[in-house]
Amino acid sequence: MMGFFFAISCIIGIILCCFGGSGSAALDCLLAGADSAVELSISLAGAYLLWMGLINVASEAGLIEKLAARMHKPLRLLMPDAGDASASVTLNLAANFFGLGNAATPFGLDAMKRLNAVNPDKQSASNAICMFLALNASAIELMPTGVIAVRIACGSANAYDVVLPTFISSVFSAAAAILACKFFESGAGVK
């Protein structure tokens, strides 16, 4: 549906440019936009490759497993019925922590599959699934890799100035998500 609206708006824009007499200006803007898109893609790819490489090195060195072991108790407090999904949940949260949303997706899918396997009622989401979704959507993020890469590509003098505000706001967001999940889990929010 969104693709349809996007296509219609592009067609209307092209028609207006052609009849408005600014077709050459529109073509110049299209070419400049394509050039900027390629530059941004290369910058984002470089940032993602760096952090994904570091996570891969950490995984090969066993640091991810150690992180998963340290996160086991806090995750058990948040999701006591998670079963064996805690490793996938930890990897997902770790990838989100470093701003690697694309790298977090496979771990998140695996975590959901494992959480659903231990869910006794397949027709509704368990508390662990709801908590994981809330944590995943409001993940604590130390390094907003994508935002930093975009700021660098746009020539920002202080591209890393967003790290502290992002971290603080994501901590509050995750805390609010946890509190909301626990509130509804207790049955107080259900009528």
C-alpha positions as CSV (number, residue, x, y, z in Angstrom):
1,M,0.0,0.0,0.0
2,M,2.8,2.4,0.9
3,G,4.5,1.5,-2.4
4,F,1.4,2.6,-4.3
5,F,1.3,6.0,-2.6
6,F,5.0,6.5,-3.1
7,A,4.6,5.7,-6.8
8,I,1.6,8.0,-7.2
9,S,3.5,10.9,-5.5
10,C,6.5,10.3,-7.7
11,I,4.4,10.3,-10.9
12,I,2.5,13.5,-9.8
13,G,5.9,15.2,-9.0
14,I,7.3,14.3,-12.4
15,I,4.2,15.5,-14.2
16,L,4.3,18.8,-12.3
17,C,8.0,19.3,-13.1
18,C,7.4,18.6,-16.8
19,F,4.5,21.0,-17.1
20,G,6.0,23.6,-14.7
21,G,9.0,24.1,-17.0
22,S,11.6,22.9,-14.4
23,G,12.3,19.5,-15.9
24,S,16.0,20.1,-16.2
25,A,16.2,21.2,-12.6
26,A,14.3,18.1,-11.5
27,L,16.8,15.9,-13.5
28,D,19.7,17.7,-11.8
29,C,18.2,17.0,-8.4
30,L,17.6,13.4,-9.3
31,L,21.2,12.9,-10.3
32,A,22.5,14.7,-7.2
33,G,20.2,12.6,-5.0
34,A,21.5,9.4,-6.6
35,D,25.0,10.6,-6.0
36,S,24.3,11.3,-2.4
37,A,22.5,8.0,-2.0
38,V,25.6,6.1,-3.2
39,E,27.9,8.1,-0.8
40,L,25.6,7.5,2.1
41,S,25.3,3.8,1.3
42,I,29.1,3.4,1.2
43,S,29.4,5.3,4.5
44,L,26.8,3.1,6.2
45,A,28.3,0.0,4.8
46,G,31.7,0.9,6.2
47,A,30.2,1.6,9.7
48,Y,28.2,-1.6,9.7
49,L,31.1,-3.7,8.5
50,L,33.3,-2.2,11.2
51,W,30.9,-3.0,14.1
52,M,29.8,-6.3,12.7
53,G,33.4,-7.3,12.3
54,L,34.1,-6.3,15.9
55,I,31.1,-8.4,17.1
56,N,32.3,-11.3,15.0
57,V,35.8,-11.1,16.6
58,A,34.1,-10.9,20.1
59,S,32.0,-13.9,19.2
60,E,35.1,-15.9,18.1
61,A,36.9,-14.9,21.2
62,G,34.0,-16.1,23.4
63,L,33.1,-12.7,24.7
64,I,29.5,-13.0,23.5
65,E,29.0,-16.3,25.4
66,K,30.5,-14.6,28.5
67,L,28.1,-11.7,28.0
68,A,25.2,-14.2,27.6
69,A,26.3,-15.9,30.8
70,R,26.4,-12.5,32.7
71,M,23.0,-11.5,31.2
72,H,21.4,-14.9,32.2
73,K,20.3,-13.8,35.7
74,P,18.9,-10.4,34.7
75,L,17.1,-12.0,31.8
76,R,15.7,-14.7,34.1
77,L,14.2,-11.9,36.2
78,L,12.6,-10.3,33.2
79,M,11.7,-13.4,31.4
80,P,11.5,-16.4,33.8
81,D,9.8,-18.6,31.2
82,A,12.2,-17.9,28.3
83,G,13.6,-21.4,28.2
84,D,16.7,-21.7,26.1
85,A,16.1,-18.5,24.2
86,S,18.2,-16.4,26.5
87,A,21.3,-16.7,24.3
88,S,19.5,-15.5,21.2
89,V,17.8,-12.7,23.2
90,T,21.3,-11.7,24.6
91,L,22.8,-11.6,21.1
92,N,19.9,-9.6,19.8
93,L,20.1,-7.1,22.7
94,A,23.9,-6.9,22.2
95,A,23.6,-6.1,18.5
96,N,21.0,-3.5,19.3
97,F,23.3,-2.1,22.0
98,F,25.9,-1.3,19.3
99,G,23.4,0.1,16.9
100,L,23.4,-2.9,14.6
101,G,19.7,-3.3,14.0
102,N,20.3,-5.3,10.8
103,A,22.6,-7.7,12.5
104,A,20.1,-8.0,15.4
105,T,17.3,-9.2,13.1
106,P,18.5,-12.9,12.7
107,F,19.1,-13.2,16.4
108,G,15.6,-11.7,17.1
109,L,13.9,-14.1,14.7
110,D,15.7,-17.0,16.4
111,A,14.8,-15.8,19.8
112,M,11.1,-15.5,18.8
113,K,11.2,-19.0,17.4
114,R,12.6,-20.3,20.6
115,L,10.3,-18.3,22.8
116,N,7.3,-19.5,20.8
117,A,8.5,-23.1,21.2
118,V,8.2,-22.9,25.0
119,N,5.0,-20.9,24.8
120,P,2.2,-23.2,26.1
121,D,-0.6,-21.2,24.4
122,K,0.3,-20.8,20.7
123,Q,-2.8,-18.6,20.1
124,S,-1.5,-15.7,22.3
125,A,1.9,-14.2,23.1
126,S,3.5,-15.3,26.4
127,N,4.9,-12.8,28.9
128,A,8.4,-13.6,27.7
129,I,7.5,-12.9,24.1
130,C,5.9,-9.6,25.1
131,M,8.9,-8.6,27.2
132,F,11.3,-9.5,24.4
133,L,9.3,-7.4,21.9
134,A,9.3,-4.5,24.3
135,L,13.0,-4.8,25.0
136,N,13.8,-5.2,21.3
137,A,11.7,-2.1,20.3
138,S,13.2,0.0,23.1
139,A,16.7,-1.5,23.2
140,I,19.4,0.3,25.1
141,E,21.7,1.7,22.5
142,L,25.2,2.8,23.2
143,M,26.5,3.4,19.7
144,P,23.8,4.6,17.2
145,T,25.9,3.4,14.3
146,G,23.5,4.4,11.5
147,V,22.9,7.9,12.9
148,I,26.7,8.4,13.3
149,A,27.4,7.2,9.8
150,V,24.7,9.6,8.3
151,R,26.1,12.5,10.3
152,I,29.6,11.7,9.1
153,A,28.4,11.4,5.5
154,C,26.7,14.8,5.8
155,G,29.9,16.4,7.0
156,S,29.0,16.8,10.7
157,A,31.9,18.3,12.7
158,N,30.9,16.4,15.9
159,A,29.2,13.2,14.6
160,Y,29.5,11.4,17.9
161,D,27.7,14.1,19.9
162,V,24.6,11.9,19.7
163,V,26.0,9.0,21.7
164,L,25.3,10.2,25.2
165,P,21.8,11.6,24.5
166,T,20.9,8.4,22.6
167,F,22.2,6.2,25.5
168,I,20.3,8.2,28.2
169,S,17.0,8.3,26.2
170,S,17.3,4.6,25.3
171,V,17.8,3.7,29.0
172,F,14.7,5.5,30.0
173,S,12.8,4.0,27.1
174,A,13.8,0.5,28.1
175,A,12.9,1.1,31.7
176,A,9.5,2.4,30.7
177,A,9.0,-0.7,28.4
178,I,10.0,-3.1,31.3
179,L,7.7,-1.3,33.7
180,A,4.8,-1.4,31.2
181,C,5.3,-5.1,30.6
182,K,5.5,-5.9,34.3
183,F,2.4,-3.8,34.9
184,F,0.4,-5.7,32.3
185,E,2.0,-9.0,33.3
186,S,0.7,-8.6,36.8
187,G,-2.9,-8.2,35.5
188,A,-3.3,-4.7,36.8
189,G,-3.6,-3.2,33.3
190,V,-6.1,-5.8,32.0
191,K,-9.8,-5.3,32.5
